[in-house]
């Protein structure tokens, strides 16, 4: 067993875990933060994207012990301090950037990193950035619109591909 200590969504946590405990397991099973979804366990789908020290990471691709001392943000930590939806979450709701919702946490987390690094991406840049996230329902069109809207851009001229 290994003791891991980190900050998750602004709260200090410390737990004993097996050395092979994936971050997805740590978050879901140990911390009961079930918003981080497990879709493939092979780093293909992006449903488990979290932020570790401000960078997007697929939580199924790292062990919890690798996040020792890190600051981790999950989808549960994306809301505003008053509990209202973040700009990105609200845009996903407003532009119906979800259907079944399974990929949504990973999409929102990836979108947050994209917009941090590129505050006004083009439609093409959003689509390129999302290549590591799979959505089986929406065809990505409304997800792209939601991300562009969250960046403050006019999306009225965006046509479905």
C-alpha positions in Angstrom: 0.0 0.0 0.0 1.1 3.5 -0.8 -0.1 6.7 0.9 -1.1 9.4 -1.6 -1.8 13.0 -0.6 -3.1 15.5 -3.1 -5.6 18.4 -3.4 -8.8 17.3 -5.2 -11.3 20.1 -6.1 -9.7 22.4 -3.6 -9.8 19.9 -0.7 -6.8 18.1 0.8 -7.1 14.3 0.6 -4.9 11.5 1.8 -5.5 7.8 1.3 -3.7 4.5 1.3 -4.0 2.8 -2.0 -2.4 -0.1 -3.9 0.5 1.0 -6.1 -1.5 -0.1 -9.2 -4.6 2.0 -8.4 -5.6 4.0 -11.4 -6.6 7.6 -10.9 -10.1 6.7 -12.2 -10.4 4.1 -9.4 -9.0 6.5 -6.8 -11.5 9.2 -7.7 -14.5 7.0 -8.2 -14.0 4.3 -5.5 -12.0 6.0 -2.8 -13.3 9.6 -3.1 -16.8 8.8 -4.5 -16.4 11.4 -7.3 -18.2 9.5 -9.9 -18.3 12.3 -12.5 -15.1 11.0 -14.0 -16.3 8.3 -16.3 -14.6 5.1 -17.2 -15.2 4.4 -20.8 -12.4 2.3 -22.1 -9.5 2.0 -19.7 -7.1 2.3 -22.6 -6.8 6.1 -23.0 -8.9 6.0 -26.2 -12.2 7.7 -25.4 -11.5 10.7 -23.2 -14.5 10.2 -20.8 -12.1 10.3 -17.9 -10.3 13.6 -18.6 -9.3 15.5 -15.4 -6.9 18.3 -14.7 -3.7 17.5 -12.9 -1.8 20.7 -12.0 -3.8 22.5 -14.6 -3.2 20.1 -17.5 -5.6 17.7 -19.1 -4.9 14.1 -18.2 -6.8 10.9 -19.0 -7.3 9.5 -15.5 -7.2 5.9 -16.8 -3.6 6.5 -18.0 -2.0 7.4 -14.6 -1.7 5.8 -11.2 -3.1 7.7 -8.2 0.5 7.7 -6.8 1.7 9.6 -9.8 -0.5 12.5 -8.7 1.2 12.7 -5.3 1.3 16.3 -4.1 -0.7 17.5 -7.2 -3.7 19.7 -7.5 -6.5 17.7 -9.2 -9.7 19.0 -10.6 -12.6 16.8 -11.7 -15.9 17.7 -13.3 -17.3 18.1 -9.8 -14.8 20.9 -9.2 -15.8 22.8 -12.4 -18.9 24.6 -11.1 -18.7 28.2 -9.8 -18.1 28.7 -6.1 -21.8 29.4 -5.6 -22.7 26.0 -7.2 -23.9 27.4 -10.4 -22.6 26.0 -13.7 -19.4 27.2 -15.1 -19.5 29.1 -18.4 -18.5 25.9 -20.3 -21.0 23.8 -18.5 -23.8 26.3 -19.1 -22.8 26.5 -22.8 -23.1 22.7 -23.0 -26.6 22.9 -21.6 -27.6 25.9 -23.7 -26.4 24.5 -27.0 -27.3 20.9 -26.2 -23.7 19.7 -26.3 -24.7 16.4 -24.8 -27.2 13.6 -25.3 -26.6 10.6 -23.1 -24.0 12.6 -21.1 -21.4 9.8 -20.8 -18.7 11.8 -22.6 -19.7 15.1 -21.3 -17.4 15.3 -18.2 -14.4 14.6 -20.3 -15.5 17.0 -23.1 -16.0 19.8 -20.5 -12.6 19.2 -18.9 -10.9 19.1 -22.4 -12.8 22.2 -23.4 -11.6 24.0 -20.3 -8.0 23.2 -21.2 -8.5 24.3 -24.8 -10.0 27.6 -23.8 -7.3 28.2 -21.2 -4.6 27.7 -23.9 -6.5 29.2 -26.8 -9.3 31.6 -25.6 -10.8 32.1 -29.1 -10.3 28.9 -31.1 -11.7 28.5 -34.5 -14.2 25.8 -35.3 -11.4 23.7 -36.9 -9.2 24.1 -33.9 -12.0 22.9 -31.6 -12.6 19.9 -33.8 -8.9 19.0 -33.9 -8.5 19.4 -30.1 -11.4 17.0 -29.5 -9.9 14.2 -31.5 -8.9 12.5 -28.2 -12.5 12.5 -27.0 -15.2 10.2 -28.4 -18.9 10.9 -28.4 -21.2 8.3 -29.8 -24.3 10.4 -29.7 -24.0 13.9 -30.9 -21.8 13.9 -34.0 -19.8 16.7 -32.2 -21.7 19.5 -33.9 -23.4 20.9 -30.8 -20.3 20.2 -28.6 -18.3 22.4 -30.9 -20.9 25.1 -30.9 -21.0 25.0 -27.1 -17.2 25.4 -26.8 -17.2 28.3 -29.3 -20.1 29.9 -27.4 -18.2 29.4 -24.1 -15.4 31.3 -25.7 -17.7 34.2 -26.3 -17.9 33.7 -30.1 -21.1 34.0 -32.2 -22.2 30.6 -33.3 -25.2 31.5 -35.4 -23.3 30.8 -38.6 -22.0 27.4 -37.6 -23.5 24.8 -39.9 -23.6 21.1 -39.2 -20.9 19.1 -40.9 
